[in-house]
Amino acid sequence: MIKKIILIGLGLVLAQCSSDLEGLNDNGKAFTDVPGETLMSNAQRELADQLVNTNVNTNVFRLFAQQWSEATYVDEARYNIITRSIPERHWNIMYRDILKDFDEASINIEAEEILNVSPAQFTEDTAVKSNKLAIIQIQETLAWQILVDTFGDIPFTEALDVDNINPAYTDDEAIYTTIIDNLNSALDALDPTYGSFGDQDLYYGGDVASWITFGNSLKLRLGMHLADVNPTLAAQLVSEAANNVIISNDQNATISYFGSTPNTNPLWVDLVQSNRRDFVPADTFVETVNDLEDPRRDVFLSDPVDGEYLGAPYGSTITYDDYSHLGDIFFTPTLEGVIFDAAEGNFLLAEAVERGFITGVAADYYNDAITASMVYWGVSDTDAATYLAQPSVAYATAEGTYKQKIGIQKWIGLYNRGFEAWTEFRRLDYPQLEAPAASAFDAVPLRFTYPVIEQNLNNSGYSAAASAIGGDELDTPIFWDVN
């Protein structure tokens, strides 16, 4: 009888344990329902960090633009991006940490119910909700633009379905068409008479009017990217956007960083906290600003050698102390991150005038672009005016076509914005950069190759995309890069 009681009791315990097995791996302290606003903020931070950092595992764009080089570990400056799986890391950050968070933010905000409020409050809450969703859509457009401009064809329509481990790839030009439509829808939905995210918006503090300006600036950029492949659509987009884009520094899209970890500028982490005395200004960049007597040199660079800034031979192993170094400002933890600025906006408008997309004076926008960059970096008005008056800089007398004049000055103005500097080099073909002699590849790359993991885990999608774009190679151009 006693044995029977024990067995019955043991059975009850086992049954109870069995019923709880599914919960054994649950973390009771973990968040399962994250507010959409929090996800949006996190995606903003991840997006800014990925554009700003200089970690050789994730961001080599300053190197590809030949604004910076490396002293000792020069694989990335020689275009070896496979050893560190750089394409995979960039891909994962963009998809997992940025686009998926934006997607989930939209889903969660869309699902929020507005209950038990007055009609007036219901109208306001509905408008705020609509503004939030539109702001997320604008940022998704930016993230997709970065991915397309990095790889070409990519997973798009099936990309964010976590249950689909083999998403099909979508044609890069078709993605542009879709994200432009999405951007237009978002701009139409924004209502500046109502608020949005408030302080949870790390770029504009929830100011909807600023998001309309940013959205139009992104539309201007996308239009100019299409200029050589679809000038009709490009002209339409540019003309629609041009009257409300970022053309002064107080409109810049930026993120603030702080003086202590984990909220410092990622450059500080990569250059100071990691104690990496390896990044140096490249001779390609330094010789250009020296020849032009650019007054931004004293900000961009430090430690002259024999009285003049000396750039390291791009892609060569060198002794760090033998060359000039990055400017002190880039070692500052609180240096803000820039997503879009007035210099870029004005340069795009100058080019748009030259292409006949809008009316205006290209030289005026060109001058405004350079001046905005000078002001941003603390150059005096006098020094900026002196620079613009030089025959080698003045729009009427600077060497070459409008692509050369704008391309070189824009490359300088995009210093510390490596991704867009690399993109504009590919698009405008200036400056005319060359691969270093010891490079793993014989030309400056036009794209990233696809992550190796895609070949292994999504071979059907990978193979179709590689064939469609003309080969998974560093010199396969993005669809808009036709020259």
Wavefront OBJ file of the C-alpha trace (Angstrom):
o trace
v 0.000 0.000 0.000
v 2.790 2.403 0.881
v 4.558 1.531 -2.399
v 1.353 2.253 -4.308
v 0.969 5.664 -2.684
v 4.578 6.545 -3.501
v 4.113 5.532 -7.143
v 0.934 7.575 -7.461
v 2.676 10.600 -5.948
v 5.662 10.192 -8.245
v 3.346 9.954 -11.209
v 1.657 13.210 -10.246
v 5.040 14.947 -9.949
v 6.181 13.619 -13.347
v 2.923 14.649 -14.935
v 3.313 18.142 -13.520
v 6.924 18.346 -14.758
v 5.871 17.090 -18.163
v 3.242 19.791 -18.497
v 5.898 22.456 -17.818
v 8.520 21.198 -20.291
v 7.551 23.689 -22.975
v 8.340 26.549 -20.631
v 11.763 25.384 -19.512
v 13.576 27.554 -22.059
v 11.465 30.639 -21.465
v 13.274 33.638 -20.018
v 10.777 35.161 -17.644
v 12.741 38.419 -17.534
v 12.905 38.880 -21.308
v 10.613 41.273 -23.164
v 8.294 39.456 -25.537
v 6.228 42.450 -26.631
v 8.472 45.398 -27.394
v 6.759 48.732 -28.096
v 7.016 49.788 -31.719
v 8.519 53.105 -30.683
v 11.388 51.346 -28.911
v 12.064 49.149 -31.940
v 12.101 52.230 -34.160
v 14.633 53.981 -31.923
v 16.851 50.910 -31.890
v 16.741 50.620 -35.675
v 17.686 54.302 -35.972
v 20.665 53.781 -33.704
v 21.778 50.672 -35.581
v 21.442 52.426 -38.936
v 23.432 55.445 -37.826
v 26.102 53.303 -36.190
v 26.531 51.225 -39.337
v 27.031 54.347 -41.437
v 29.340 55.992 -38.889
v 31.600 53.214 -37.572
v 34.966 52.224 -39.001
v 35.150 48.670 -37.701
v 36.858 46.644 -40.425
v 34.446 43.782 -39.799
v 31.426 45.831 -40.815
v 32.293 49.121 -42.538
v 35.126 49.593 -45.030
v 33.538 52.393 -47.030
v 36.041 55.127 -46.077
v 38.688 52.752 -47.383
v 36.836 51.992 -50.619
v 36.455 55.748 -51.168
v 40.226 56.069 -50.553
v 39.730 58.806 -47.998
v 41.456 56.624 -45.406
v 43.944 53.786 -45.586
v 45.478 51.342 -43.099
v 48.975 51.173 -41.685
v 49.553 47.541 -40.757
v 46.533 45.372 -41.499
v 45.856 46.394 -45.090
v 43.636 43.583 -46.381
v 40.534 45.772 -46.535
v 42.341 48.649 -48.272
v 43.415 46.058 -50.832
v 39.787 45.007 -51.312
v 39.923 41.678 -49.534
v 36.484 41.617 -47.928
v 36.084 37.852 -47.654
v 38.530 36.961 -44.874
v 36.539 38.909 -42.285
v 33.151 38.096 -43.896
v 32.485 41.817 -44.263
v 29.606 41.423 -46.760
v 27.847 39.005 -44.392
v 28.203 41.287 -41.387
v 26.944 44.342 -43.284
v 24.085 42.255 -44.724
v 23.079 40.946 -41.289
v 23.113 44.362 -39.663
v 21.008 45.895 -42.407
v 18.458 43.070 -42.507
v 18.328 41.805 -38.919
v 19.105 44.848 -36.802
v 17.636 47.603 -38.952
v 15.000 46.515 -41.463
v 13.501 43.822 -39.252
v 13.229 46.234 -36.328
v 11.588 48.836 -38.561
v 9.220 46.148 -39.862
v 8.272 44.971 -36.373
v 7.904 48.566 -35.227
v 5.360 49.159 -37.981
v 3.477 45.980 -37.134
v 3.294 46.829 -33.438
v 2.307 50.456 -33.955
v -0.313 49.473 -36.530
v -1.795 47.016 -34.019
v -2.150 49.633 -31.281
v -5.806 50.379 -30.622
v -7.145 53.828 -29.888
v -9.900 53.371 -27.305
v -12.100 55.416 -25.008
v -11.025 58.870 -26.116
v -12.947 61.918 -27.272
v -13.506 62.465 -31.012
v -10.895 65.228 -31.038
v -8.370 63.038 -29.253
v -9.164 60.158 -31.600
v -8.418 62.381 -34.585
v -5.102 63.468 -33.088
v -4.048 59.974 -32.020
v -4.891 58.613 -35.467
v -2.832 61.333 -37.153
v 0.126 60.732 -34.828
v -0.053 57.015 -35.552
v -0.108 57.708 -39.288
v 2.915 60.010 -38.957
v 4.829 57.336 -37.061
v 4.170 54.717 -39.717
v 5.172 57.114 -42.497
v 8.423 58.067 -40.749
v 9.319 54.398 -40.414
v 8.578 53.884 -44.108
v 10.931 56.714 -45.062
v 13.703 55.105 -43.031
v 13.006 51.716 -44.563
v 13.460 53.357 -47.957
v 16.882 54.584 -46.869
v 17.894 51.158 -45.581
v 16.796 49.423 -48.810
v 18.676 52.045 -50.831
v 21.863 51.272 -48.921
v 21.463 47.523 -49.453
v 20.761 47.836 -53.178
v 23.643 50.276 -53.628
v 25.928 47.797 -51.868
v 24.959 44.505 -53.539
v 22.573 45.019 -56.487
v 19.809 42.408 -56.587
v 18.849 41.374 -53.042
v 16.040 39.562 -51.213
v 13.206 42.085 -50.942
v 9.597 40.946 -51.144
v 10.328 37.771 -49.132
v 13.238 39.105 -47.111
v 11.719 39.799 -43.706
v 9.707 36.591 -43.333
v 11.593 34.705 -40.614
v 9.962 31.434 -41.683
v 11.343 31.708 -45.211
v 15.005 30.719 -45.075
v 15.426 30.773 -48.863
v 13.978 34.104 -50.001
v 14.024 34.906 -53.689
v 16.081 37.874 -54.869
v 14.442 40.873 -56.554
v 15.859 42.921 -59.424
v 17.652 45.991 -58.065
v 15.964 48.467 -60.395
v 12.555 47.005 -59.533
v 13.358 47.510 -55.830
v 14.141 51.162 -56.513
v 10.778 51.545 -58.237
v 8.959 50.052 -55.256
v 10.778 51.996 -52.563
v 10.226 55.228 -54.488
v 6.491 54.464 -54.527
v 6.662 53.722 -50.794
v 8.507 56.962 -50.170
v 5.908 58.954 -52.080
v 3.133 57.291 -50.080
v 4.921 58.141 -46.840
v 5.383 61.772 -47.834
v 1.713 62.014 -48.762
v 0.732 60.589 -45.367
v 2.790 62.960 -43.210
v 0.854 65.756 -41.513
v 3.083 68.375 -39.824
v 0.182 69.769 -37.789
v 0.470 66.683 -35.565
v 3.345 65.061 -33.713
v 4.989 61.658 -33.993
v 7.658 59.936 -31.894
v 8.829 62.842 -29.764
v 12.126 62.142 -27.997
v 12.059 58.534 -29.164
v 13.051 59.838 -32.593
v 16.842 60.068 -32.353
v 17.254 62.109 -35.546
v 14.615 64.855 -35.498
v 12.933 64.592 -32.103
v 9.624 63.744 -33.727
v 9.431 66.924 -35.814
v 7.252 65.918 -38.776
v 8.144 68.923 -40.941
v 11.801 67.899 -40.722
v 10.879 64.376 -41.801
v 9.104 65.789 -44.855
v 12.295 67.651 -45.753
v 14.398 64.536 -45.152
v 12.021 62.397 -47.216
v 12.272 64.839 -50.104
v 16.055 64.873 -49.763
v 16.087 61.097 -50.023
v 13.790 61.365 -53.039
v 16.244 63.815 -54.611
v 19.100 61.363 -53.993
v 17.182 58.435 -55.480
v 16.242 60.542 -58.489
v 19.847 61.502 -59.156
v 20.913 57.876 -58.813
v 18.532 57.136 -61.708
v 19.779 60.012 -63.853
v 21.785 57.892 -66.300
v 19.361 54.951 -66.574
v 15.924 56.560 -66.394
v 16.280 60.327 -66.905
v 12.533 60.811 -67.335
v 11.696 59.362 -63.926
v 14.769 61.043 -62.436
v 13.638 64.462 -63.652
v 10.149 63.887 -62.242
v 11.428 62.868 -58.818
v 13.935 65.701 -58.615
v 11.475 68.373 -59.702
v 8.919 67.132 -57.166
v 11.425 67.160 -54.308
v 13.726 70.075 -55.042
v 11.791 72.851 -53.297
v 11.989 71.215 -49.867
v 15.312 69.463 -49.341
v 18.185 69.765 -46.882
v 20.241 72.786 -47.988
v 21.298 74.307 -44.645
v 23.096 72.661 -41.765
v 20.277 73.281 -39.317
v 18.240 70.798 -41.371
v 20.862 68.030 -41.315
v 19.759 64.524 -40.383
v 22.071 63.603 -37.507
v 22.289 61.503 -34.378
v 23.823 62.715 -31.116
v 26.345 60.633 -29.209
v 27.466 60.990 -25.603
v 30.667 61.003 -23.638
v 30.423 57.568 -22.046
v 29.856 54.045 -23.278
v 27.751 52.496 -24.655
v 26.477 55.710 -26.247
v 29.660 57.152 -27.723
v 30.266 57.723 -31.407
v 31.330 54.330 -32.823
v 34.461 55.978 -34.244
v 35.630 56.608 -30.697
v 35.120 52.920 -29.936
v 37.041 51.886 -33.053
v 39.862 54.414 -32.762
v 40.269 55.102 -29.034
v 38.689 52.378 -26.939
v 40.164 49.663 -29.159
v 43.501 51.516 -29.234
v 43.820 50.827 -32.962
v 46.682 52.982 -34.263
v 46.134 51.774 -37.789
v 43.805 54.084 -39.695
v 45.525 56.922 -41.548
v 44.455 59.499 -44.129
v 45.171 58.198 -47.627
v 47.546 59.992 -49.973
v 44.808 60.147 -52.615
v 42.744 62.383 -50.339
v 45.550 64.323 -48.681
v 47.251 65.248 -51.954
v 43.937 66.522 -53.327
v 43.195 68.819 -50.382
v 46.848 69.934 -50.288
v 46.798 70.862 -53.975
v 43.600 72.836 -53.468
v 44.861 74.439 -50.227
v 41.634 73.327 -48.614
v 41.170 75.018 -45.199
v 39.358 71.937 -43.890
v 42.723 70.173 -43.780
v 43.329 71.348 -40.224
v 40.101 69.633 -39.153
v 40.310 66.512 -41.282
v 44.012 65.886 -40.610
v 46.599 66.237 -37.859
v 50.347 65.941 -37.321
v 51.986 67.562 -40.349
v 55.289 66.073 -41.473
v 57.974 68.687 -42.154
v 55.321 71.384 -42.168
v 52.862 69.712 -44.559
v 50.238 67.037 -44.268
v 51.475 63.732 -45.635
v 49.036 61.000 -46.588
v 49.942 57.334 -46.441
v 50.263 55.506 -49.776
v 46.847 53.925 -50.186
v 46.839 50.180 -49.569
v 50.493 50.025 -48.525
v 51.947 48.798 -45.251
v 53.546 51.794 -43.564
v 54.934 52.970 -40.240
v 52.141 54.848 -38.502
v 54.330 57.595 -37.055
v 55.872 58.462 -40.447
v 52.663 59.988 -41.808
v 49.986 62.471 -40.851
v 47.009 61.227 -38.892
v 43.270 61.688 -38.678
v 42.046 64.964 -37.239
v 41.563 65.173 -33.492
v 37.807 65.614 -33.878
v 37.395 62.017 -35.056
v 38.694 60.786 -31.709
v 35.918 62.636 -29.861
v 33.222 60.423 -28.277
v 30.512 63.067 -28.743
v 31.075 63.718 -32.464
v 27.618 63.527 -34.045
v 26.778 61.048 -36.764
v 25.495 62.376 -40.087
v 22.886 60.620 -42.228
v 22.218 63.434 -44.737
v 23.603 66.961 -44.784
v 23.336 70.296 -46.549
v 26.494 69.783 -48.568
v 25.041 66.654 -50.173
v 21.694 68.335 -50.844
v 23.264 71.320 -52.586
v 25.642 69.192 -54.658
v 22.692 67.106 -55.853
v 20.833 70.259 -56.861
v 23.878 71.580 -58.738
v 24.016 68.360 -60.724
v 20.249 68.452 -61.281
v 20.586 71.886 -62.889
v 23.366 70.642 -65.154
v 21.202 67.736 -66.277
v 18.247 70.007 -66.984
v 16.035 68.460 -64.311
v 15.426 71.801 -62.570
v 16.091 75.450 -63.340
v 18.661 77.444 -61.437
v 22.377 78.207 -61.418
v 24.601 75.187 -60.888
v 27.479 77.326 -59.661
v 25.325 78.783 -56.888
v 24.366 75.351 -55.552
v 27.994 74.211 -55.913
v 29.202 77.204 -53.892
v 26.473 76.676 -51.295
v 27.469 73.011 -50.964
v 31.115 73.803 -50.333
v 30.226 76.660 -47.983
v 27.863 74.429 -45.989
v 30.657 71.902 -45.544
v 33.109 74.629 -44.518
v 30.668 76.047 -41.967
v 29.884 72.593 -40.583
v 33.554 71.908 -39.914
v 34.165 75.344 -38.373
v 36.023 77.066 -41.203
v 35.749 80.870 -41.185
v 33.719 82.710 -43.804
v 36.869 84.445 -45.012
v 38.752 81.200 -45.560
v 35.732 79.648 -47.279
v 35.434 82.631 -49.660
v 39.154 82.522 -50.424
v 38.888 78.819 -51.229
v 35.927 79.308 -53.570
v 37.730 82.102 -55.406
v 40.641 79.911 -56.414
v 40.665 79.137 -60.169
v 41.112 75.444 -59.355
v 37.914 75.514 -57.266
v 35.680 78.194 -58.822
v 32.942 76.543 -60.848
v 33.644 78.584 -63.983
v 37.341 77.731 -64.088
v 37.816 74.403 -62.257
v 39.066 71.641 -64.494
v 36.767 69.241 -66.330
v 33.094 68.579 -66.875
v 30.409 69.222 -64.300
v 30.815 65.621 -63.162
v 34.479 66.226 -62.437
v 33.973 69.606 -60.733
v 31.106 68.341 -58.577
v 32.535 64.851 -58.120
v 35.849 65.943 -56.635
v 34.390 68.616 -54.361
v 31.603 66.284 -53.251
v 34.159 63.573 -52.422
v 35.913 66.079 -50.178
v 32.622 67.288 -48.690
v 31.595 63.721 -47.891
v 34.704 63.130 -45.807
v 33.715 60.938 -42.854
v 30.615 59.790 -44.756
v 32.276 56.831 -46.403
v 29.290 55.020 -47.885
v 27.975 58.017 -49.814
v 31.517 59.034 -50.810
v 32.038 55.561 -52.341
v 28.598 55.729 -53.990
v 29.238 59.123 -55.584
v 32.649 57.981 -56.848
v 30.889 55.095 -58.594
v 28.112 57.282 -59.937
v 30.050 60.354 -61.102
v 33.368 58.587 -61.874
v 35.325 61.246 -60.003
v 37.822 61.381 -58.532
v 39.445 58.806 -60.775
v 40.715 56.367 -58.173
v 42.924 53.377 -58.926
v 43.529 50.130 -57.075
v 46.828 49.829 -55.189
v 49.538 47.709 -56.792
v 49.245 44.912 -54.227
v 45.460 44.826 -54.345
v 43.474 41.600 -54.256
v 41.457 43.141 -57.084
v 42.663 45.314 -59.957
v 40.090 48.110 -59.704
v 38.170 50.011 -57.058
v 35.170 47.779 -56.234
v 31.784 48.720 -57.632
v 29.840 46.563 -55.171
v 30.175 44.010 -52.392
v 30.073 40.371 -53.335
v 27.211 38.431 -51.754
v 27.767 36.840 -48.331
v 29.300 33.389 -48.621
v 26.568 32.068 -46.339
v 24.034 32.907 -49.071
v 25.830 30.551 -51.437
v 25.608 27.783 -48.850
v 22.133 28.281 -47.394
v 20.212 30.000 -50.200
v 21.984 28.728 -53.267
v 18.998 28.879 -55.597
v 18.341 32.539 -54.806
v 22.032 33.378 -54.833
v 22.720 31.668 -58.155
v 19.776 33.321 -59.876
v 20.818 36.753 -58.595
v 24.493 36.306 -59.515
v 23.464 35.345 -63.047
v 20.973 38.202 -63.337
v 23.445 40.941 -62.402
v 26.220 39.602 -64.630
v 28.299 37.779 -62.039
v 28.907 37.988 -58.311
v 32.093 40.016 -58.711
v 33.495 43.193 -57.217
v 33.471 44.873 -60.629
v 29.836 44.120 -61.477
v 28.131 47.540 -61.429
v 24.903 48.398 -59.673
v 22.136 48.992 -62.237
v 22.436 52.799 -62.082
v 26.205 52.719 -62.699
v 26.217 52.635 -66.497
v 29.283 54.756 -67.341
l 1 2 3 4 5 6 7 8 9 10 11 12 13 14 15 16 17 18 19 20 21 22 23 24 25 26 27 28 29 30 31 32 33 34 35 36 37 38 39 40 41 42 43 44 45 46 47 48 49 50 51 52 53 54 55 56 57 58 59 60 61 62 63 64 65 66 67 68 69 70 71 72 73 74 75 76 77 78 79 80 81 82 83 84 85 86 87 88 89 90 91 92 93 94 95 96 97 98 99 100 101 102 103 104 105 106 107 108 109 110 111 112 113 114 115 116 117 118 119 120 121 122 123 124 125 126 127 128 129 130 131 132 133 134 135 136 137 138 139 140 141 142 143 144 145 146 147 148 149 150 151 152 153 154 155 156 157 158 159 160 161 162 163 164 165 166 167 168 169 170 171 172 173 174 175 176 177 178 179 180 181 182 183 184 185 186 187 188 189 190 191 192 193 194 195 196 197 198 199 200 201 202 203 204 205 206 207 208 209 210 211 212 213 214 215 216 217 218 219 220 221 222 223 224 225 226 227 228 229 230 231 232 233 234 235 236 237 238 239 240 241 242 243 244 245 246 247 248 249 250 251 252 253 254 255 256 257 258 259 260 261 262 263 264 265 266 267 268 269 270 271 272 273 274 275 276 277 278 279 280 281 282 283 284 285 286 287 288 289 290 291 292 293 294 295 296 297 298 299 300 301 302 303 304 305 306 307 308 309 310 311 312 313 314 315 316 317 318 319 320 321 322 323 324 325 326 327 328 329 330 331 332 333 334 335 336 337 338 339 340 341 342 343 344 345 346 347 348 349 350 351 352 353 354 355 356 357 358 359 360 361 362 363 364 365 366 367 368 369 370 371 372 373 374 375 376 377 378 379 380 381 382 383 384 385 386 387 388 389 390 391 392 393 394 395 396 397 398 399 400 401 402 403 404 405 406 407 408 409 410 411 412 413 414 415 416 417 418 419 420 421 422 423 424 425 426 427 428 429 430 431 432 433 434 435 436 437 438 439 440 441 442 443 444 445 446 447 448 449 450 451 452 453 454 455 456 457 458 459 460 461 462 463 464 465 466 467 468 469 470 471 472 473 474 475 476 477 478 479 480 481 482 483
